[in-house]
Amino acid sequence: METKRLMRSFVRIAMTAFLVLLAGNAFAIDNKTRVISPYWQVDSGSYTFIAVTHTSLSGMNSQIGIKVTAVDSSTDAEYGTAATFTINSGKTRRIFIVPTAHSTINPTSLTDSDVTFIRGTTGYSYGSIQVDPV
């Protein structure tokens, strides 16, 4: 009886861990040179935030070039203009996907050098994020 209860608990924990890991993954495509993440969305009062970090592991380049594109699911076209930047080793770049008329998150309110904006239409939009090397 105790063994069955332990086995059921183990199976539940394993299934939960599997679902959590599956839900947050990005998917590599095109011979693993490009990555697509599952989801972003914006409307007049909301935005999406992502962070890109370049680890400072030995043997890695000191800089990497990245192009981040927000792909609108309703049109299969770019939402706004893709963000292209270089990130140094050990640094993090913050990327905000916002509508053009967002009142609190905009280039005037966030002027840090590590912030990049992808600004698109003012209406509700959603889609996936594509990351390409430059």
N, CA, C and O atoms as a Tinker XYZ file with bonds, in Angstrom:
   536  protein
     1  N      0.824000   -1.191000    0.000000    73     2
     2  CA     0.000000    0.000000    0.000000    64     1     3
     3  C      0.868000    1.255000    0.000000    63     2     4     5
     4  O      0.646000    2.163000   -0.801000    81     3
     5  N      1.839000    1.309000    0.880000    73     3     6
     6  CA     2.746000    2.447000    0.957000    64     5     7
     7  C      3.561000    2.585000   -0.326000    63     6     8     9
     8  O      3.816000    3.704000   -0.772000    81     7
     9  N      3.972000    1.476000   -0.925000    73     7    10
    10  CA     4.753000    1.500000   -2.160000    64     9    11
    11  C      3.926000    2.086000   -3.299000    63    10    12    13
    12  O      4.443000    2.876000   -4.089000    81    11
    13  N      2.641000    1.713000   -3.398000    73    11    14
    14  CA     1.778000    2.253000   -4.445000    64    13    15
    15  C      1.612000    3.763000   -4.292000    63    14    16    17
    16  O      1.626000    4.496000   -5.281000    81    15
    17  N      1.458000    4.221000   -3.067000    73    15    18
    18  CA     1.291000    5.649000   -2.812000    64    17    19
    19  C      2.564000    6.413000   -3.206000    63    18    20    21
    20  O      2.488000    7.480000   -3.817000    81    19
    21  N      3.719000    5.867000   -2.858000    73    19    22
    22  CA     4.985000    6.498000   -3.232000    64    21    23
    23  C      5.162000    6.525000   -4.750000    63    22    24    25
    24  O      5.628000    7.522000   -5.302000    81    23
    25  N      4.796000    5.445000   -5.422000    73    23    26
    26  CA     4.917000    5.374000   -6.870000    64    25    27
    27  C      4.000000    6.393000   -7.545000    63    26    28    29
    28  O      4.408000    7.047000   -8.504000    81    27
    29  N      2.774000    6.533000   -7.059000    73    27    30
    30  CA     1.861000    7.533000   -7.615000    64    29    31
    31  C      2.407000    8.948000   -7.411000    63    30    32    33
    32  O      2.318000    9.786000   -8.308000    81    31
    33  N      2.963000    9.205000   -6.249000    73    31    34
    34  CA     3.539000   10.523000   -5.977000    64    33    35
    35  C      4.707000   10.802000   -6.911000    63    34    36    37
    36  O      4.836000   11.905000   -7.441000    81    35
    37  N      5.549000    9.811000   -7.109000    73    35    38
    38  CA     6.693000    9.972000   -8.006000    64    37    39
    39  C      6.223000   10.261000   -9.431000    63    38    40    41
    40  O      6.774000   11.137000  -10.097000    81    39
    41  N      5.218000    9.537000   -9.900000    73    39    42
    42  CA     4.702000    9.735000  -11.255000    64    41    43
    43  C      4.110000   11.136000  -11.391000    63    42    44    45
    44  O      4.324000   11.785000  -12.414000    81    43
    45  N      3.383000   11.614000  -10.403000    73    43    46
    46  CA     2.810000   12.963000  -10.453000    64    45    47
    47  C      3.899000   14.024000  -10.510000    63    46    48    49
    48  O      3.804000   14.973000  -11.288000    81    47
    49  N      4.920000   13.867000   -9.699000    73    47    50
    50  CA     6.018000   14.835000   -9.693000    64    49    51
    51  C      6.743000   14.821000  -11.031000    63    50    52    53
    52  O      7.074000   15.878000  -11.568000    81    51
    53  N      6.992000   13.637000  -11.571000    73    51    54
    54  CA     7.690000   13.526000  -12.853000    64    53    55
    55  C      6.867000   14.164000  -13.977000    63    54    56    57
    56  O      7.426000   14.868000  -14.817000    81    55
    57  N      5.572000   13.934000  -14.008000    73    55    58
    58  CA     4.709000   14.505000  -15.043000    64    57    59
    59  C      4.646000   16.029000  -14.916000    63    58    60    61
    60  O      4.684000   16.738000  -15.922000    81    59
    61  N      4.549000   16.527000  -13.694000    73    59    62
    62  CA     4.516000   17.974000  -13.481000    64    61    63
    63  C      5.815000   18.616000  -13.952000    63    62    64    65
    64  O      5.787000   19.647000  -14.625000    81    63
    65  N      6.946000   18.023000  -13.607000    73    63    66
    66  CA     8.240000   18.556000  -14.032000    64    65    67
    67  C      8.359000   18.547000  -15.553000    63    66    68    69
    68  O      8.860000   19.506000  -16.139000    81    67
    69  N      7.905000   17.481000  -16.192000    73    67    70
    70  CA     7.948000   17.391000  -17.651000    64    69    71
    71  C      7.117000   18.496000  -18.291000    63    70    72    73
    72  O      7.572000   19.131000  -19.243000    81    71
    73  N      5.903000   18.739000  -17.786000    73    71    74
    74  CA     5.031000   19.765000  -18.353000    64    73    75
    75  C      5.603000   21.165000  -18.147000    63    74    76    77
    76  O      5.504000   22.012000  -19.035000    81    75
    77  N      6.200000   21.413000  -16.983000    73    75    78
    78  CA     6.803000   22.720000  -16.725000    64    77    79
    79  C      7.957000   22.971000  -17.684000    63    78    80    81
    80  O      8.067000   24.060000  -18.247000    81    79
    81  N      8.806000   21.993000  -17.876000    73    79    82
    82  CA     9.936000   22.145000  -18.784000    64    81    83
    83  C      9.479000   22.311000  -20.231000    63    82    84    85
    84  O     10.070000   23.094000  -20.975000    81    83
    85  N      8.452000   21.600000  -20.636000    73    83    86
    86  CA     7.953000   21.683000  -22.000000    64    85    87
    87  C      7.323000   23.041000  -22.280000    63    86    88    89
    88  O      7.492000   23.579000  -23.374000    81    87
    89  N      6.604000   23.603000  -21.323000    73    87    90
    90  CA     5.871000   24.843000  -21.536000    64    89    91
    91  C      6.782000   26.050000  -21.725000    63    90    92    93
    92  O      6.402000   26.984000  -22.430000    81    91
    93  N      7.958000   26.066000  -21.129000    73    91    94
    94  CA     8.812000   27.236000  -21.192000    64    93    95
    95  C      9.927000   27.163000  -22.210000    63    94    96    97
    96  O     10.805000   28.026000  -22.209000    81    95
    97  N      9.927000   26.176000  -23.071000    73    95    98
    98  CA    11.046000   25.990000  -24.000000    64    97    99
    99  C     10.909000   26.827000  -25.256000    63    98   100   101
   100  O      9.807000   27.144000  -25.705000    81    99
   101  N     12.055000   27.172000  -25.808000    73    99   102
   102  CA    12.124000   27.761000  -27.143000    64   101   103
   103  C     12.544000   26.642000  -28.086000    63   102   104   105
   104  O     13.100000   25.636000  -27.647000    81   103
   105  N     12.286000   26.808000  -29.359000    73   103   106
   106  CA    12.541000   25.749000  -30.309000    64   105   107
   107  C     13.557000   26.193000  -31.357000    63   106   108   109
   108  O     13.379000   27.233000  -31.991000    81   107
   109  N     14.606000   25.422000  -31.540000    73   107   110
   110  CA    15.630000   25.735000  -32.541000    64   109   111
   111  C     15.158000   25.239000  -33.897000    63   110   112   113
   112  O     14.598000   24.149000  -34.012000    81   111
   113  N     15.392000   26.055000  -34.930000    73   111   114
   114  CA    15.050000   25.669000  -36.295000    64   113   115
   115  C     16.225000   26.009000  -37.200000    63   114   116   117
   116  O     17.208000   26.597000  -36.748000    81   115
   117  N     16.133000   25.648000  -38.455000    73   115   118
   118  CA    17.130000   26.026000  -39.454000    64   117   119
   119  C     18.545000   25.628000  -39.022000    63   118   120   121
   120  O     19.428000   26.477000  -38.901000    81   119
   121  N     18.746000   24.328000  -38.794000    73   119   122
   122  CA    20.045000   23.792000  -38.377000    64   121   123
   123  C     20.570000   24.433000  -37.100000    63   122   124   125
   124  O     21.777000   24.614000  -36.940000    81   123
   125  N     19.676000   24.769000  -36.206000    73   123   126
   126  CA    20.012000   25.321000  -34.887000    64   125   127
   127  C     20.715000   26.673000  -34.942000    63   126   128   129
   128  O     21.466000   27.013000  -34.027000    81   127
   129  N     20.485000   27.447000  -35.997000    73   127   130
   130  CA    21.048000   28.789000  -36.047000    64   129   131
   131  C     20.015000   29.843000  -35.698000    63   130   132   133
   132  O     20.360000   31.010000  -35.514000    81   131
   133  N     18.763000   29.452000  -35.606000    73   131   134
   134  CA    17.682000   30.367000  -35.297000    64   133   135
   135  C     16.830000   29.761000  -34.195000    63   134   136   137
   136  O     16.717000   28.539000  -34.100000    81   135
   137  N     16.231000   30.600000  -33.365000    73   135   138
   138  CA    15.380000   30.123000  -32.269000    64   137   139
   139  C     14.046000   30.847000  -32.342000    63   138   140   141
   140  O     13.993000   32.049000  -32.602000    81   139
   141  N     12.973000   30.108000  -32.111000    73   139   142
   142  CA    11.644000   30.721000  -32.041000    64   141   143
   143  C     11.067000   30.414000  -30.669000    63   142   144   145
   144  O     11.005000   29.254000  -30.261000    81   143
   145  N     10.645000   31.453000  -29.957000    73   143   146
   146  CA    10.012000   31.242000  -28.664000    64   145   147
   147  C      8.501000   31.217000  -28.850000    63   146   148   149
   148  O      7.986000   31.730000  -29.844000    81   147
   149  N      7.804000   30.632000  -27.911000    73   147   150
   150  CA     6.390000   30.362000  -28.128000    64   149   151
   151  C      5.441000   31.552000  -28.218000    63   150   152   153
   152  O      4.490000   31.476000  -28.996000    81   151
   153  N      5.630000   32.652000  -27.473000    73   151   154
   154  CA     4.515000   33.587000  -27.401000    64   153   155
   155  C      4.908000   34.973000  -26.912000    63   154   156   157
   156  O      5.774000   35.113000  -26.049000    81   155
   157  N      4.263000   36.003000  -27.472000    73   155   158
   158  CA     4.261000   37.371000  -26.960000    64   157   159
   159  C      2.896000   37.955000  -27.254000    63   158   160   161
   160  O      2.202000   37.484000  -28.155000    81   159
   161  N      2.494000   38.985000  -26.502000    73   159   162
   162  CA     1.243000   39.672000  -26.799000    64   161   163
   163  C      1.299000   41.090000  -26.249000    63   162   164   165
   164  O      1.979000   41.356000  -25.258000    81   163
   165  N      0.577000   41.997000  -26.901000    73   163   166
   166  CA     0.471000   43.388000  -26.461000    64   165   167
   167  C     -0.928000   43.902000  -26.761000    63   166   168   169
   168  O     -1.629000   43.371000  -27.622000    81   167
   169  N     -1.317000   44.934000  -26.045000    73   167   170
   170  CA    -2.484000   45.737000  -26.384000    64   169   171
   171  C     -2.223000   47.132000  -25.822000    63   170   172   173
   172  O     -1.097000   47.422000  -25.416000    81   171
   173  N     -3.214000   47.990000  -25.788000    73   171   174
   174  CA    -2.982000   49.379000  -25.386000    64   173   175
   175  C     -2.483000   49.509000  -23.946000    63   174   176   177
   176  O     -1.863000   50.518000  -23.608000    81   175
   177  N     -2.736000   48.519000  -23.092000    73   175   178
   178  CA    -2.309000   48.609000  -21.695000    64   177   179
   179  C     -1.282000   47.578000  -21.280000    63   178   180   181
   180  O     -0.879000   47.561000  -20.117000    81   179
   181  N     -0.841000   46.715000  -22.186000    73   179   182
   182  CA     0.112000   45.672000  -21.797000    64   181   183
   183  C      1.295000   45.641000  -22.751000    63   182   184   185
   184  O      1.269000   46.252000  -23.820000    81   183
   185  N      2.325000   44.922000  -22.350000    73   183   186
   186  CA     3.537000   44.789000  -23.149000    64   185   187
   187  C      4.171000   43.440000  -22.832000    63   186   188   189
   188  O      3.760000   42.759000  -21.892000    81   187
   189  N      5.170000   43.059000  -23.618000    73   187   190
   190  CA     5.927000   41.840000  -23.365000    64   189   191
   191  C      7.382000   42.231000  -23.131000    63   190   192   193
   192  O      7.922000   43.087000  -23.832000    81   191
   193  N      8.003000   41.607000  -22.156000    73   191   194
   194  CA     9.396000   41.862000  -21.809000    64   193   195
   195  C     10.175000   40.563000  -21.930000    63   194   196   197
   196  O      9.732000   39.524000  -21.440000    81   195
   197  N     11.337000   40.615000  -22.582000    73   195   198
   198  CA    12.249000   39.480000  -22.587000    64   197   199
   199  C     13.651000   40.003000  -22.297000    63   198   200   201
   200  O     13.948000   41.175000  -22.528000    81   199
   201  N     14.490000   39.141000  -21.798000    73   199   202
   202  CA    15.882000   39.498000  -21.532000    64   201   203
   203  C     16.779000   38.526000  -22.283000    63   202   204   205
   204  O     16.531000   37.320000  -22.305000    81   203
   205  N     17.823000   39.068000  -22.898000    73   203   206
   206  CA    18.804000   38.249000  -23.606000    64   205   207
   207  C     20.126000   38.423000  -22.875000    63   206   208   209
   208  O     20.600000   39.544000  -22.695000    81   207
   209  N     20.721000   37.304000  -22.452000    73   207   210
   210  CA    21.965000   37.341000  -21.703000    64   209   211
   211  C     23.043000   36.589000  -22.457000    63   210   212   213
   212  O     22.796000   35.519000  -23.014000    81   211
   213  N     24.245000   37.158000  -22.470000    73   211   214
   214  CA    25.413000   36.486000  -23.053000    64   213   215
   215  C     26.297000   36.049000  -21.894000    63   214   216   217
   216  O     26.905000   36.886000  -21.226000    81   215
   217  N     26.371000   34.767000  -21.657000    73   215   218
   218  CA    27.169000   34.265000  -20.542000    64   217   219
   219  C     28.645000   34.524000  -20.783000    63   218   220   221
   220  O     29.082000   34.683000  -21.923000    81   219
   221  N     29.398000   34.562000  -19.717000    73   219   222
   222  CA    30.826000   34.851000  -19.842000    64   221   223
   223  C     31.647000   33.589000  -19.612000    63   222   224   225
   224  O     32.591000   33.592000  -18.821000    81   223
   225  N     31.291000   32.522000  -20.297000    73   223   226
   226  CA    32.027000   31.271000  -20.170000    64   225   227
   227  C     33.313000   31.334000  -20.978000    63   226   228   229
   228  O     33.362000   31.972000  -22.030000    81   227
   229  N     34.352000   30.674000  -20.489000    73   227   230
   230  CA    35.611000   30.669000  -21.231000    64   229   231
   231  C     35.413000   29.922000  -22.552000    63   230   232   233
   232  O     34.680000   28.935000  -22.619000    81   231
   233  N     36.070000   30.403000  -23.584000    73   231   234
   234  CA    35.958000   29.782000  -24.897000    64   233   235
   235  C     34.853000   30.368000  -25.755000    63   234   236   237
   236  O     34.747000   30.026000  -26.933000    81   235
   237  N     34.023000   31.247000  -25.193000    73   235   238
   238  CA    32.953000   31.873000  -25.980000    64   237   239
   239  C     33.435000   33.216000  -26.510000    63   238   240   241
   240  O     34.347000   33.825000  -25.950000    81   239
   241  N     32.818000   33.672000  -27.593000    73   239   242
   242  CA    33.136000   34.992000  -28.128000    64   241   243
   243  C     32.810000   36.063000  -27.094000    63   242   244   245
   244  O     31.901000   35.896000  -26.280000    81   243
   245  N     33.553000   37.157000  -27.131000    73   243   246
   246  CA    33.304000   38.240000  -26.183000    64   245   247
   247  C     32.082000   39.066000  -26.572000    63   246   248   249
   248  O     31.541000   39.794000  -25.739000    81   247
   249  N     31.643000   38.966000  -27.816000    73   247   250
   250  CA    30.445000   39.653000  -28.286000    64   249   251
   251  C     29.676000   38.741000  -29.233000    63   250   252   253
   252  O     30.262000   37.931000  -29.952000    81   251
   253  N     28.352000   38.886000  -29.221000    73   251   254
   254  CA    27.526000   38.178000  -30.197000    64   253   255
   255  C     26.515000   39.161000  -30.782000    63   254   256   257
   256  O     26.038000   40.061000  -30.091000    81   255
   257  N     26.199000   38.981000  -32.044000    73   255   258
   258  CA    25.200000   39.807000  -32.702000    64   257   259
   259  C     23.882000   39.054000  -32.781000    63   258   260   261
   260  O     23.855000   37.867000  -33.103000    81   259
   261  N     22.791000   39.745000  -32.486000    73   259   262
   262  CA    21.476000   39.110000  -32.437000    64   261   263
   263  C     20.455000   39.999000  -33.132000    63   262   264   265
   264  O     20.496000   41.225000  -33.027000    81   263
   265  N     19.540000   39.353000  -33.841000    73   263   266
   266  CA    18.381000   40.036000  -34.418000    64   265   267
   267  C     17.138000   39.401000  -33.815000    63   266   268   269
   268  O     16.931000   38.195000  -33.950000    81   267
   269  N     16.308000   40.203000  -33.150000    73   267   270
   270  CA    15.079000   39.726000  -32.507000    64   269   271
   271  C     13.896000   40.278000  -33.294000    63   270   272   273
   272  O     13.754000   41.490000  -33.456000    81   271
   273  N     13.050000   39.372000  -33.781000    73   271   274
   274  CA    11.884000   39.748000  -34.575000    64   273   275
   275  C     10.624000   39.260000  -33.871000    63   274   276   277
   276  O     10.521000   38.088000  -33.506000    81   275
   277  N      9.673000   40.159000  -33.684000    73   275   278
   278  CA     8.354000   39.774000  -33.177000    64   277   279
   279  C      7.481000   39.500000  -34.400000    63   278   280   281
   280  O      7.204000   40.406000  -35.186000    81   279
   281  N      7.054000   38.257000  -34.558000    73   279   282
   282  CA     6.243000   37.859000  -35.711000    64   281   283
   283  C      4.776000   37.866000  -35.289000    63   282   284   285
   284  O      4.390000   37.158000  -34.358000    81   283
   285  N      3.967000   38.660000  -35.968000    73   283   286
   286  CA     2.541000   38.777000  -35.670000    64   285   287
   287  C      1.812000   37.551000  -36.232000    63   286   288   289
   288  O      1.879000   37.287000  -37.432000    81   287
   289  N      1.129000   36.818000  -35.384000    73   287   290
   290  CA     0.449000   35.592000  -35.814000    64   289   291
   291  C     -0.721000   35.846000  -36.749000    63   290   292   293
   292  O     -1.042000   34.989000  -37.572000    81   291
   293  N     -1.359000   36.986000  -36.645000    73   291   294
   294  CA    -2.526000   37.238000  -37.497000    64   293   295
   295  C     -2.128000   37.589000  -38.928000    63   294   296   297
   296  O     -2.929000   37.407000  -39.846000    81   295
   297  N     -0.895000   38.096000  -39.143000    73   295   298
   298  CA    -0.477000   38.486000  -40.484000    64   297   299
   299  C      0.771000   37.747000  -40.967000    63   298   300   301
   300  O      1.125000   37.852000  -42.141000    81   299
   301  N      1.441000   37.008000  -40.094000    73   299   302
   302  CA     2.723000   36.343000  -40.394000    64   301   303
   303  C      3.779000   37.339000  -40.864000    63   302   304   305
   304  O      4.694000   36.973000  -41.603000    81   303
   305  N      3.658000   38.583000  -40.444000    73   303   306
   306  CA     4.627000   39.622000  -40.790000    64   305   307
   307  C      5.271000   40.147000  -39.504000    63   306   308   309
   308  O      4.826000   39.830000  -38.402000    81   307
   309  N      6.322000   40.952000  -39.661000    73   307   310
   310  CA     6.977000   41.542000  -38.501000    64   309   311
   311  C      6.028000   42.495000  -37.790000    63   310   312   313
   312  O      5.286000   43.240000  -38.429000    81   311
   313  N      6.059000   42.464000  -36.471000    73   311   314
   314  CA     5.372000   43.456000  -35.657000    64   313   315
   315  C      6.392000   44.546000  -35.380000    63   314   316   317
   316  O      7.368000   44.309000  -34.667000    81   315
   317  N      6.191000   45.719000  -35.920000    73   315   318
   318  CA     7.179000   46.785000  -35.758000    64   317   319
   319  C      8.441000   46.465000  -36.537000    63   318   320   321
   320  O      8.398000   45.733000  -37.526000    81   319
   321  N      9.560000   47.008000  -36.097000    73   319   322
   322  CA    10.853000   46.779000  -36.732000    64   321   323
   323  C     11.681000   45.859000  -35.860000    63   322   324   325
   324  O     11.756000   46.056000  -34.647000    81   323
   325  N     12.298000   44.865000  -36.453000    73   323   326
   326  CA    13.135000   43.926000  -35.694000    64   325   327
   327  C     14.263000   44.678000  -35.007000    63   326   328   329
   328  O     14.769000   45.673000  -35.527000    81   327
   329  N     14.650000   44.195000  -33.841000    73   327   330
   330  CA    15.749000   44.802000  -33.082000    64   329   331
   331  C     17.036000   44.035000  -33.370000    63   330   332   333
   332  O     17.095000   42.819000  -33.189000    81   331
   333  N     18.067000   44.755000  -33.821000    73   331   334
   334  CA    19.372000   44.150000  -34.080000    64   333   335
   335  C     20.386000   44.838000  -33.173000    63   334   336   337
   336  O     20.458000   46.066000  -33.130000    81   335
   337  N     21.171000   44.038000  -32.448000    73   335   338
   338  CA    22.144000   44.613000  -31.529000    64   337   339
   339  C     23.270000   43.629000  -31.257000    63   338   340   341
   340  O     23.174000   42.441000  -31.567000    81   339
   341  N     24.346000   44.155000  -30.666000    73   339   342
   342  CA    25.475000   43.343000  -30.222000    64   341   343
   343  C     25.462000   43.337000  -28.708000    63   342   344   345
   344  O     25.261000   44.375000  -28.078000    81   343
   345  N     25.675000   42.174000  -28.125000    73   343   346
   346  CA    25.689000   42.062000  -26.672000    64   345   347
   347  C     27.048000   41.538000  -26.220000    63   346   348   349
   348  O     27.558000   40.558000  -26.763000    81   347
   349  N     27.623000   42.196000  -25.231000    73   347   350
   350  CA    28.936000   41.829000  -24.718000    64   349   351
   351  C     28.844000   40.695000  -23.702000    63   350   352   353
   352  O     27.799000   40.477000  -23.088000    81   351
   353  N     29.934000   39.989000  -23.537000    73   351   354
   354  CA    30.013000   38.876000  -22.598000    64   353   355
   355  C     29.683000   39.342000  -21.178000    63   354   356   357
   356  O     30.180000   40.371000  -20.718000    81   355
   357  N     28.849000   38.579000  -20.503000    73   355   358
   358  CA    28.475000   38.893000  -19.125000    64   357   359
   359  C     27.407000   39.962000  -18.995000    63   358   360   361
   360  O     27.106000   40.375000  -17.875000    81   359
   361  N     26.823000   40.427000  -20.082000    73   359   362
   362  CA    25.817000   41.492000  -20.058000    64   361   363
   363  C     24.440000   40.957000  -20.407000    63   362   364   365
   364  O     24.307000   39.861000  -20.951000    81   363
   365  N     23.416000   41.741000  -20.090000    73   363   366
   366  CA    22.031000   41.399000  -20.393000    64   365   367
   367  C     21.389000   42.567000  -21.121000    63   366   368   369
   368  O     21.581000   43.722000  -20.739000    81   367
   369  N     20.631000   42.274000  -22.165000    73   367   370
   370  CA    19.889000   43.284000  -22.915000    64   369   371
   371  C     18.408000   43.068000  -22.640000    63   370   372   373
   372  O     17.916000   41.945000  -22.745000    81   371
   373  N     17.688000   44.137000  -22.287000    73   371   374
   374  CA    16.248000   44.070000  -22.052000    64   373   375
   375  C     15.518000   44.499000  -23.322000    63   374   376   377
   376  O     15.836000   45.532000  -23.912000    81   375
   377  N     14.543000   43.701000  -23.735000    73   375   378
   378  CA    13.773000   43.992000  -24.933000    64   377   379
   379  C     12.297000   44.104000  -24.547000    63   378   380   381
   380  O     11.735000   43.205000  -23.922000    81   379
   381  N     11.687000   45.215000  -24.928000    73   379   382
   382  CA    10.269000   45.433000  -24.668000    64   381   383
   383  C      9.532000   45.448000  -25.997000    63   382   384   385
   384  O      9.912000   46.170000  -26.919000    81   383
   385  N      8.482000   44.651000  -26.091000    73   383   386
   386  CA     7.595000   44.664000  -27.250000    64   385   387
   387  C      6.357000   45.421000  -26.809000    63   386   388   389
   388  O      5.619000   44.968000  -25.934000    81   387
   389  N      6.133000   46.582000  -27.421000    73   387   390
   390  CA     5.069000   47.481000  -26.971000    64   389   391
   391  C      4.323000   48.064000  -28.162000    63   390   392   393
   392  O      4.883000   48.171000  -29.253000    81   391
   393  N      3.055000   48.444000  -27.961000    73   391   394
   394  CA     2.378000   49.215000  -29.001000    64   393   395
   395  C      2.933000   50.640000  -29.019000    63   394   396   397
   396  O      3.470000   51.097000  -28.010000    81   395
   397  N      2.817000   51.340000  -30.128000    73   395   398
   398  CA     3.403000   52.678000  -30.259000    64   397   399
   399  C      2.828000   53.672000  -29.256000    63   398   400   401
   400  O      3.526000   54.605000  -28.860000    81   399
   401  N      1.591000   53.502000  -28.840000    73   399   402
   402  CA     0.958000   54.474000  -27.950000    64   401   403
   403  C      0.996000   54.052000  -26.477000    63   402   404   405
   404  O      0.211000   54.565000  -25.679000    81   403
   405  N      1.882000   53.139000  -26.101000    73   403   406
   406  CA     1.927000   52.715000  -24.693000    64   405   407
   407  C      2.365000   53.889000  -23.822000    63   406   408   409
   408  O      3.377000   54.532000  -24.103000    81   407
   409  N      1.602000   54.166000  -22.763000    73   407   410
   410  CA     1.828000   55.389000  -21.986000    64   409   411
   411  C      2.991000   55.304000  -20.998000    63   410   412   413
   412  O      3.616000   56.325000  -20.711000    81   411
   413  N      3.301000   54.116000  -20.469000    73   411   414
   414  CA     4.341000   54.044000  -19.432000    64   413   415
   415  C      5.638000   53.394000  -19.891000    63   414   416   417
   416  O      6.703000   53.754000  -19.390000    81   415
   417  N      5.589000   52.459000  -20.818000    73   415   418
   418  CA     6.799000   51.805000  -21.318000    64   417   419
   419  C      7.059000   52.308000  -22.733000    63   418   420   421
   420  O      6.409000   51.874000  -23.684000    81   419
   421  N      8.009000   53.221000  -22.863000    73   419   422
   422  CA     8.344000   53.799000  -24.157000    64   421   423
   423  C      9.776000   54.324000  -24.116000    63   422   424   425
   424  O     10.364000   54.402000  -23.038000    81   423
   425  N     10.352000   54.687000  -25.265000    73   423   426
   426  CA    11.747000   55.158000  -25.288000    64   425   427
   427  C     12.001000   56.408000  -24.446000    63   426   428   429
   428  O     13.143000   56.666000  -24.066000    81   427
   429  N     10.971000   57.178000  -24.151000    73   427   430
   430  CA    11.150000   58.362000  -23.311000    64   429   431
   431  C     11.251000   57.987000  -21.834000    63   430   432   433
   432  O     12.011000   58.605000  -21.088000    81   431
   433  N     10.495000   56.985000  -21.413000    73   431   434
   434  CA    10.502000   56.611000  -20.001000    64   433   435
   435  C     11.660000   55.689000  -19.630000    63   434   436   437
   436  O     12.102000   55.699000  -18.481000    81   435
   437  N     12.162000   54.890000  -20.575000    73   435   438
   438  CA    13.302000   54.000000  -20.323000    64   437   439
   439  C     14.419000   54.374000  -21.286000    63   438   440   441
   440  O     14.366000   54.037000  -22.469000    81   439
   441  N     15.412000   55.058000  -20.789000    73   439   442
   442  CA    16.483000   55.547000  -21.659000    64   441   443
   443  C     17.807000   54.829000  -21.422000    63   442   444   445
   444  O     18.836000   55.277000  -21.927000    81   443
   445  N     17.812000   53.729000  -20.670000    73   443   446
   446  CA    19.044000   52.985000  -20.409000    64   445   447
   447  C     19.629000   52.451000  -21.714000    63   446   448   449
   448  O     18.900000   52.201000  -22.675000    81   447
   449  N     20.939000   52.281000  -21.739000    73   447   450
   450  CA    21.600000   51.790000  -22.948000    64   449   451
   451  C     21.368000   50.297000  -23.178000    63   450   452   453
   452  O     21.593000   49.803000  -24.283000    81   451
   453  N     20.923000   49.574000  -22.153000    73   451   454
   454  CA    20.693000   48.135000  -22.308000    64   453   455
   455  C     19.234000   47.806000  -22.624000    63   454   456   457
   456  O     18.821000   46.655000  -22.478000    81   455
   457  N     18.447000   48.792000  -23.053000    73   455   458
   458  CA    17.030000   48.599000  -23.370000    64   457   459
   459  C     16.820000   48.774000  -24.865000    63   458   460   461
   460  O     17.321000   49.722000  -25.470000    81   459
   461  N     16.069000   47.841000  -25.455000    73   459   462
   462  CA    15.711000   47.903000  -26.870000    64   461   463
   463  C     14.195000   47.780000  -26.984000    63   462   464   465
   464  O     13.572000   47.024000  -26.238000    81   463
   465  N     13.607000   48.513000  -27.907000    73   463   466
   466  CA    12.162000   48.468000  -28.113000    64   465   467
   467  C     11.826000   47.908000  -29.479000    63   466   468   469
   468  O     12.494000   48.204000  -30.470000    81   467
   469  N     10.784000   47.093000  -29.518000    73   467   470
   470  CA    10.127000   46.701000  -30.762000    64   469   471
   471  C      8.733000   47.302000  -30.644000    63   470   472   473
   472  O      7.924000   46.860000  -29.829000    81   471
   473  N      8.460000   48.313000  -31.464000    73   471   474
   474  CA     7.199000   49.045000  -31.357000    64   473   475
   475  C      6.367000   48.823000  -32.610000    63   474   476   477
   476  O      6.845000   49.007000  -33.730000    81   475
   477  N      5.108000   48.422000  -32.406000    73   475   478
   478  CA     4.224000   48.136000  -33.531000    64   477   479
   479  C      2.917000   48.882000  -33.417000    63   478   480   481
   480  O      2.864000   49.966000  -32.836000    81   479
   481  N      1.873000   48.319000  -33.960000    73   479   482
   482  CA     0.558000   48.955000  -34.006000    64   481   483
   483  C     -0.003000   49.173000  -32.606000    63   482   484   485
   484  O      0.496000   48.609000  -31.632000    81   483
   485  N     -1.035000   49.987000  -32.517000    73   483   486
   486  CA    -1.620000   50.307000  -31.217000    64   485   487
   487  C     -2.653000   49.279000  -30.769000    63   486   488   489
   488  O     -3.009000   49.260000  -29.591000    81   487
   489  N     -3.148000   48.422000  -31.664000    73   487   490
   490  CA    -4.169000   47.449000  -31.305000    64   489   491
   491  C     -3.592000   46.194000  -30.675000    63   490   492   493
   492  O     -2.383000   46.076000  -30.472000    81   491
   493  N     -4.480000   45.264000  -30.370000    73   491   494
   494  CA    -4.075000   43.987000  -29.788000    64   493   495
   495  C     -3.338000   43.157000  -30.834000    63   494   496   497
   496  O     -3.817000   43.006000  -31.958000    81   495
   497  N     -2.188000   42.624000  -30.474000    73   495   498
   498  CA    -1.414000   41.751000  -31.346000    64   497   499
   499  C     -0.746000   40.670000  -30.514000    63   498   500   501
   500  O     -0.553000   40.828000  -29.309000    81   499
   501  N     -0.397000   39.574000  -31.167000    73   499   502
   502  CA     0.278000   38.467000  -30.499000    64   501   503
   503  C      1.037000   37.657000  -31.535000    63   502   504   505
   504  O      0.794000   37.780000  -32.735000    81   503
   505  N      1.957000   36.828000  -31.063000    73   503   506
   506  CA     2.696000   35.981000  -31.991000    64   505   507
   507  C      3.879000   35.315000  -31.332000    63   506   508   509
   508  O      3.879000   35.069000  -30.126000    81   507
   509  N      4.898000   35.021000  -32.137000    73   507   510
   510  CA     6.096000   34.361000  -31.632000    64   509   511
   511  C      7.303000   35.281000  -31.823000    63   510   512   513
   512  O      7.247000   36.254000  -32.574000    81   511
   513  N      8.388000   34.953000  -31.132000    73   511   514
   514  CA     9.613000   35.737000  -31.212000    64   513   515
   515  C     10.660000   34.906000  -31.913000    63   514   516   517
   516  O     10.920000   33.771000  -31.514000    81   515
   517  N     11.268000   35.455000  -32.956000    73   515   518
   518  CA    12.315000   34.769000  -33.696000    64   517   519
   519  C     13.646000   35.441000  -33.392000    63   518   520   521
   520  O     13.762000   36.664000  -33.480000    81   519
   521  N     14.653000   34.645000  -33.032000    73   519   522
   522  CA    15.981000   35.172000  -32.718000    64   521   523
   523  C     16.972000   34.576000  -33.721000    63   522   524   525
   524  O     17.103000   33.357000  -33.831000    81   523
   525  N     17.671000   35.461000  -34.455000    73   523   526
   526  CA    18.644000   35.048000  -35.464000    64   525   527
   527  C     20.018000   35.585000  -35.087000    63   526   528   529
   528  O     20.123000   36.667000  -34.510000    81   527
   529  N     21.070000   34.840000  -35.405000    73   527   530
   530  CA    22.430000   35.383000  -35.213000    64   529   531
   531  C     22.727000   36.400000  -36.298000    63   530   532   533
   532  O     22.192000   36.311000  -37.402000    81   531
   533  N     23.572000   37.358000  -35.990000    73   531   534
   534  CA    23.992000   38.363000  -36.980000    64   533   535
   535  C     25.477000   38.233000  -37.175000    63   534   536
   536  O     26.063000   38.974000  -37.964000    81   535
